[in-house]
Amino acid sequence: MSVEHYDYIICGGGLSGLSLAHRLTDESFADKRILVLDQSSKTTNDRTWSFWAHRSFDRYKNIYRKSWDRLAFYAPDTQVIAAADPYQYHTISGIDFYNHTLKAINTSGHVDFKVASVQDVVDQADQVSVHTDQAIYHADYVFDSIVKSFPEQEKLFVWQHFMGWEVKLTEGSWDDSTATFMDFRVDQGDDTRFVYILPFDKQTALIEATVFSKDLWTEEQYKEMLVDYMDRYVGHAYELMSTELGKIPMTTATFSKGSKRVIPIGTNNATVKPSSGYAFMRIQKECDILAERISQGKIARVTQKRRFIAYDKTLLNVLLTQKESAQRVFSLMFQRNSYGQNLKFLDEETSLWEEVKIFWTLPFWSFLRAFLSENVFSGTKSRTVSNS
């Protein structure tokens, strides 16, 4: 049986796999053969990606479903509605992202997309063998986005899980100039729970029930939370148009060790922000770094900034040991700092002095105890080394 050889194979055509492939469609990589493998043809609208980005970021501006300049934060004793400057908040429908990236791939001339289920990836020292249910492929390097298992038994592991409803009001209207970033005015139980709302126009919005917990919920539990929220805070009759379900791992634990020629990317590389669950822009930055390394012939996995891993561990400890509630932590954060400052910090673009100023607005002793527990007295070190 003949075996096709590629310079690079990308395993998995999700956000990270297609983002990297899209980045490599650039003509500067035209002398390379690149293959993307995914078990799905990516023809269904199976998710929504929402994220903030600096106004200068325009890579996907043509497929934004909606963008917002203003954000709102609510808690029982807090209301903060303000501009997110210099950031904007965006949302992209999954099918629009798939169509956009696959069009670039299919017209590139040097990147192929094939539907196949990856069964095994073997680093053979001088090349990598990728076994699928259709064929075997060889490559000089593999970028692997497929998560084999989640480290759920880790102490600092929690699921961010959610159900989103796209609803159309049959009376009344949304303020579509403002996206609700977090609304904690819901029963917290023993978890972290909030709602966010993305109004696409005066009548239509995505309203999402979001939970941080070790255990996943049933659809009925999400439904109860959403119905109660709509009754209490929206108060208008509405029509349910579509539903989405999802889960995101929040942890600083290792997903894949990888190897010299097998490079983990995306969630498989723990690129999801452990303390917030946001991934879209972190993956874009990861892909930019990888593209630069590929062009230089110095391919290696992208690692996270060491001090921000320490911060993520600290917040996860605070929440999971119930030193403080997420409602109180985020309320103080948004009461005492601007959206721009907070989003810059969550983007890991702040200076050490800017970070100190933000920490000073949070419950000091709780965070100090958590920091010492996870980063000084834990007996373990961060799994990564800073790339900056």
CORTA-V457257 format. One record per pair of residues at least 6 apart in sequence whose C-alpha atoms are under 8 Angstrom apart, sorted by sequence separation. I is the first residue (numbers start at 0). GAP is how many residues later the second one is. D is the distance in Angstrom with one decimal. If there is no record, write none. Layout:
# CORTA-V457257
i;gap;d
I;GAP;D
I;GAP;D
This chain:
# CORTA-V457257
i;gap;d
10;6;6.9
11;6;8.0
72;6;5.7
73;6;6.6
104;6;5.6
105;6;6.8
121;6;5.6
122;6;6.5
129;6;5.7
130;6;6.6
150;6;7.2
151;6;7.5
186;6;7.4
198;6;4.0
199;6;7.6
229;6;7.7
257;6;5.8
264;6;7.3
265;6;7.0
271;6;5.9
272;6;6.1
292;6;5.2
316;6;8.0
317;6;5.9
318;6;6.1
343;6;6.0
371;6;8.0
374;6;7.2
9;7;6.1
71;7;7.3
72;7;5.1
104;7;6.7
105;7;7.5
120;7;7.0
121;7;5.1
128;7;6.9
129;7;5.1
185;7;6.9
197;7;5.4
198;7;6.3
256;7;7.7
271;7;4.6
292;7;7.4
317;7;7.9
318;7;6.4
71;8;5.6
72;8;6.4
104;8;7.3
120;8;5.8
121;8;6.5
128;8;5.9
129;8;6.1
185;8;6.5
196;8;6.7
197;8;5.1
255;8;6.5
270;8;6.6
333;8;7.4
71;9;4.3
120;9;4.6
128;9;4.7
129;9;7.9
183;9;6.5
184;9;7.2
185;9;7.9
196;9;5.7
197;9;6.5
272;9;7.7
289;9;7.1
332;9;7.4
70;10;5.7
71;10;6.7
119;10;5.9
120;10;6.3
127;10;5.5
128;10;6.7
183;10;4.6
196;10;4.5
271;10;7.2
289;10;7.6
344;10;7.0
9;11;7.5
69;11;7.0
70;11;5.8
101;11;7.9
118;11;7.7
119;11;5.1
126;11;6.7
127;11;5.2
182;11;5.2
183;11;6.7
195;11;5.9
196;11;6.4
270;11;6.5
271;11;7.9
289;11;7.6
69;12;5.4
70;12;6.3
117;12;7.1
118;12;5.5
119;12;7.0
126;12;5.8
127;12;6.1
181;12;6.0
182;12;5.0
194;12;6.9
195;12;5.4
254;12;7.8
255;12;6.0
270;12;6.6
289;12;7.2
20;13;7.9
69;13;4.2
70;13;6.3
117;13;6.1
118;13;5.1
126;13;4.8
127;13;6.4
181;13;5.8
182;13;6.1
194;13;5.5
195;13;7.0
208;13;6.3
254;13;5.4
255;13;6.5
288;13;7.2
68;14;5.7
69;14;5.5
117;14;4.3
118;14;6.9
125;14;7.4
126;14;6.9
127;14;6.9
181;14;5.1
194;14;4.8
195;14;7.8
254;14;6.3
20;15;7.2
68;15;5.8
116;15;5.3
117;15;6.8
180;15;5.4
193;15;6.2
194;15;5.9
253;15;7.5
254;15;6.4
270;15;8.0
68;16;7.0
115;16;6.1
116;16;5.6
179;16;5.1
180;16;7.0
192;16;7.5
193;16;5.4
208;16;6.8
253;16;6.7
285;16;6.4
341;16;7.9
115;17;6.2
116;17;7.7
178;17;7.7
179;17;4.9
192;17;5.7
193;17;6.7
208;17;6.2
252;17;7.5
265;17;6.0
17;18;7.8
68;18;7.3
69;18;7.7
115;18;6.1
178;18;5.9
179;18;6.5
192;18;4.6
207;18;7.6
251;18;7.0
16;19;7.4
68;19;5.1
178;19;5.0
191;19;5.6
192;19;6.6
206;19;7.9
250;19;7.8
67;20;5.7
68;20;6.6
177;20;7.9
178;20;6.5
190;20;6.9
191;20;5.0
265;20;7.9
66;21;6.6
67;21;5.1
177;21;7.5
190;21;6.1
191;21;7.0
264;21;7.9
336;21;7.1
66;22;5.5
67;22;6.5
175;22;7.8
176;22;7.9
190;22;5.7
249;22;7.2
251;22;5.9
12;23;6.6
66;23;4.4
175;23;4.9
248;23;7.6
249;23;7.0
250;23;4.8
7;24;7.7
9;24;7.6
11;24;6.9
12;24;6.4
65;24;5.9
66;24;6.6
174;24;7.0
175;24;6.2
249;24;4.3
250;24;7.5
336;24;8.0
6;25;5.9
7;25;6.6
8;25;5.7
9;25;6.1
10;25;6.1
11;25;5.6
12;25;5.1
64;25;7.6
65;25;5.8
173;25;6.4
175;25;5.3
248;25;7.5
249;25;6.3
332;25;7.3
335;25;6.4
5;26;7.8
6;26;5.2
7;26;4.9
8;26;4.7
9;26;4.7
10;26;5.2
11;26;4.8
63;26;6.4
64;26;5.7
65;26;7.6
174;26;7.9
175;26;5.8
249;26;7.3
5;27;5.1
6;27;6.0
7;27;6.5
8;27;5.9
9;27;6.3
10;27;6.7
11;27;7.7
63;27;5.8
64;27;5.4
173;27;7.1
174;27;6.4
249;27;5.9
5;28;5.8
8;28;7.6
63;28;5.0
64;28;6.8
173;28;4.8
248;28;7.1
332;28;6.5
5;29;6.8
62;29;6.5
63;29;7.8
172;29;5.0
173;29;6.1
247;29;6.3
331;29;6.6
332;29;6.5
172;30;5.3
173;30;7.6
331;30;6.2
54;31;6.2
171;31;7.7
173;31;7.7
53;32;5.9
54;32;5.5
53;33;4.4
54;33;6.2
62;33;6.3
169;33;7.5
268;33;7.9
270;33;7.7
328;33;6.4
52;34;5.4
53;34;6.4
62;34;7.1
168;34;5.1
328;34;7.3
51;35;6.3
52;35;5.7
167;35;5.3
168;35;6.5
51;36;5.4
52;36;6.5
167;36;4.4
264;36;7.4
51;37;4.1
52;37;7.7
62;37;7.7
166;37;5.7
167;37;6.7
262;37;6.7
263;37;6.5
264;37;7.9
274;37;5.2
50;38;5.7
51;38;5.9
165;38;7.0
166;38;5.6
262;38;5.4
273;38;5.9
274;38;7.7
49;39;7.3
50;39;5.5
165;39;5.6
166;39;6.4
185;39;7.8
273;39;7.9
323;39;8.0
49;40;5.6
50;40;6.5
165;40;4.3
166;40;7.5
259;40;7.2
274;40;6.4
307;40;6.9
49;41;4.2
164;41;5.6
165;41;6.4
274;41;6.2
48;42;5.6
49;42;6.4
163;42;6.4
164;42;5.4
273;42;7.9
323;42;7.1
47;43;6.9
48;43;5.3
163;43;5.6
164;43;6.2
185;43;7.2
322;43;6.0
47;44;5.8
48;44;6.5
163;44;4.0
47;45;4.7
48;45;6.9
162;45;5.7
163;45;6.3
46;46;6.5
47;46;5.3
161;46;6.6
162;46;5.5
46;47;5.0
161;47;5.4
162;47;6.9
44;48;6.8
45;48;6.0
46;48;7.9
161;48;4.4
317;48;6.9
44;49;5.2
45;49;7.3
160;49;5.9
161;49;6.2
317;49;6.6
43;50;7.8
44;50;4.5
159;50;6.9
160;50;5.4
43;51;6.0
44;51;7.9
159;51;5.6
160;51;6.6
42;52;6.6
158;52;7.8
159;52;4.5
160;52;7.9
314;52;7.3
317;52;5.9
41;53;7.4
158;53;5.6
159;53;6.7
313;53;6.6
316;53;5.7
157;54;6.3
158;54;5.4
42;55;7.5
157;55;5.4
158;55;5.7
160;55;6.8
314;55;7.5
41;56;6.2
42;56;8.0
157;56;4.9
158;56;7.3
160;56;7.9
162;56;7.6
313;56;5.2
156;57;7.3
158;57;7.3
251;57;6.9
313;57;4.8
316;57;7.4
312;58;7.5
162;59;6.1
161;60;7.5
162;60;8.0
251;60;7.3
310;60;7.5
313;60;6.4
251;61;6.8
309;61;7.3
312;61;6.3
313;61;7.9
250;62;8.0
312;62;7.8
171;64;6.2
309;64;7.6
170;65;5.9
250;65;7.9
281;65;7.7
309;65;6.3
169;66;7.4
170;66;6.0
168;67;6.6
169;67;5.6
170;67;7.3
168;68;6.0
169;68;5.1
168;69;4.2
169;69;6.8
167;70;5.4
168;70;6.3
166;71;6.3
167;71;5.1
166;72;5.5
167;72;6.6
309;72;7.4
166;73;4.7
167;73;6.9
308;73;7.0
40;74;6.0
165;74;6.3
166;74;5.5
35;75;7.5
37;75;7.9
39;75;6.0
164;75;6.7
165;75;5.5
166;75;7.4
33;76;6.3
34;76;5.7
35;76;6.1
36;76;6.1
37;76;6.6
38;76;5.2
39;76;7.6
164;76;7.3
165;76;5.3
305;76;6.7
32;77;5.3
33;77;4.7
34;77;4.8
35;77;4.7
36;77;5.2
37;77;5.2
38;77;4.7
164;77;5.9
165;77;6.4
29;78;8.0
31;78;6.6
32;78;6.2
33;78;6.2
34;78;5.9
35;78;6.2
36;78;5.9
37;78;5.5
38;78;4.6
164;78;4.7
305;78;6.5
21;79;5.6
24;79;6.7
29;79;7.6
30;79;7.5
34;79;7.4
36;79;5.9
37;79;6.2
38;79;7.6
163;79;5.6
164;79;6.6
304;79;7.6
305;79;5.8
17;80;7.8
20;80;7.9
21;80;7.8
24;80;6.2
29;80;5.9
36;80;7.4
37;80;7.4
162;80;7.1
163;80;5.1
303;80;6.3
304;80;6.5
305;80;5.1
36;81;7.3
162;81;5.6
163;81;6.4
302;81;5.7
303;81;6.6
304;81;4.1
18;82;7.4
21;82;6.5
25;82;7.9
162;82;4.5
302;82;6.0
303;82;5.5
304;82;6.2
17;83;6.4
21;83;6.4
24;83;5.7
161;83;5.8
162;83;6.6
302;83;6.2
303;83;6.5
304;83;6.9
17;84;7.8
20;84;7.1
160;84;7.8
161;84;5.5
302;84;6.1
24;85;7.4
160;85;5.7
161;85;6.3
301;85;7.3
24;86;6.7
160;86;4.1
23;87;8.0
159;87;5.6
160;87;6.1
158;88;6.4
159;88;5.0
158;89;5.8
159;89;6.2
20;90;7.4
88;90;7.8
158;90;4.9
159;90;6.6
157;91;6.3
158;91;5.9
156;92;7.2
157;92;5.3
156;93;5.8
157;93;6.6
156;94;4.7
155;95;5.7
156;95;7.6
155;96;7.0
156;96;7.7
155;97;7.5
149;99;7.7
153;99;7.1
150;102;6.8
150;103;7.6
150;104;6.9
149;105;6.7
71;106;6.7
148;106;7.4
10;107;7.1
69;107;6.7
70;107;5.3
71;107;6.2
72;107;6.2
68;108;7.3
69;108;4.8
70;108;5.0
71;108;4.6
72;108;5.7
73;108;6.3
74;108;5.9
75;108;7.1
146;108;7.1
67;109;6.2
68;109;7.0
69;109;6.5
70;109;5.7
71;109;5.7
72;109;5.1
73;109;4.5
74;109;4.7
75;109;5.5
146;109;7.7
67;110;6.0
70;110;6.0
71;110;7.1
72;110;5.9
73;110;6.0
74;110;5.2
67;111;6.4
73;111;6.8
159;117;6.8
143;118;6.7
141;119;6.3
142;119;6.0
143;119;5.9
144;119;5.9
140;120;4.8
141;120;4.8
142;120;4.7
143;120;4.7
144;120;5.0
146;120;7.1
139;121;7.0
140;121;6.0
141;121;6.1
142;121;5.8
143;121;5.8
144;121;5.8
146;121;5.1
140;122;7.5
142;122;6.3
144;122;6.8
145;122;6.2
144;123;5.3
143;124;7.3
144;124;7.6
16;126;7.8
16;127;7.9
16;128;6.3
15;129;6.7
253;129;7.3
8;130;6.2
252;130;7.8
5;131;7.6
7;131;5.4
10;131;7.2
13;131;7.8
2;132;7.7
3;132;7.4
4;132;6.0
5;132;6.2
6;132;5.1
7;132;6.0
8;132;6.6
9;132;5.8
10;132;6.2
11;132;6.9
2;133;6.0
3;133;5.2
4;133;4.7
5;133;4.7
6;133;5.1
7;133;5.0
8;133;4.8
9;133;4.7
10;133;4.8
11;133;5.4
127;133;6.8
191;133;7.4
2;134;5.6
3;134;6.2
4;134;5.5
5;134;7.0
6;134;6.6
7;134;5.6
8;134;6.3
9;134;6.0
10;134;5.9
11;134;5.7
65;134;6.0
126;134;7.3
127;134;7.5
191;134;6.1
2;135;6.9
7;135;7.4
9;135;7.5
10;135;6.5
64;135;7.5
191;135;7.4
122;136;7.4
124;136;7.6
122;138;6.5
122;139;6.7
183;143;6.2
155;157;7.2
155;160;6.3
155;161;6.9
155;164;7.5
46;197;6.5
45;198;7.2
46;198;8.0
50;227;7.2
52;228;7.1
50;229;6.4
51;229;7.7
49;230;7.6
50;230;7.1
48;231;7.1
16;248;7.7
15;249;6.6
16;249;7.7
15;250;5.0
14;251;7.7
15;251;8.0
74;252;6.9
77;253;6.6
86;253;6.7
79;254;7.0
83;254;7.9
84;254;7.5
85;254;6.3
79;255;6.8
83;255;5.2
84;255;5.7
74;256;6.7
82;256;7.2
83;256;5.5
86;256;7.9
73;257;7.9
77;257;7.4
81;257;7.4
72;261;7.4
18;264;7.7
19;264;7.9
22;264;7.0
14;265;7.6
18;265;6.8
22;265;7.4
28;266;7.6
15;267;6.0
19;267;5.2
23;267;6.8
14;268;7.8
15;268;7.8
18;268;6.9
22;268;7.0
70;268;7.9
15;271;7.7
19;271;7.7
51;291;7.8
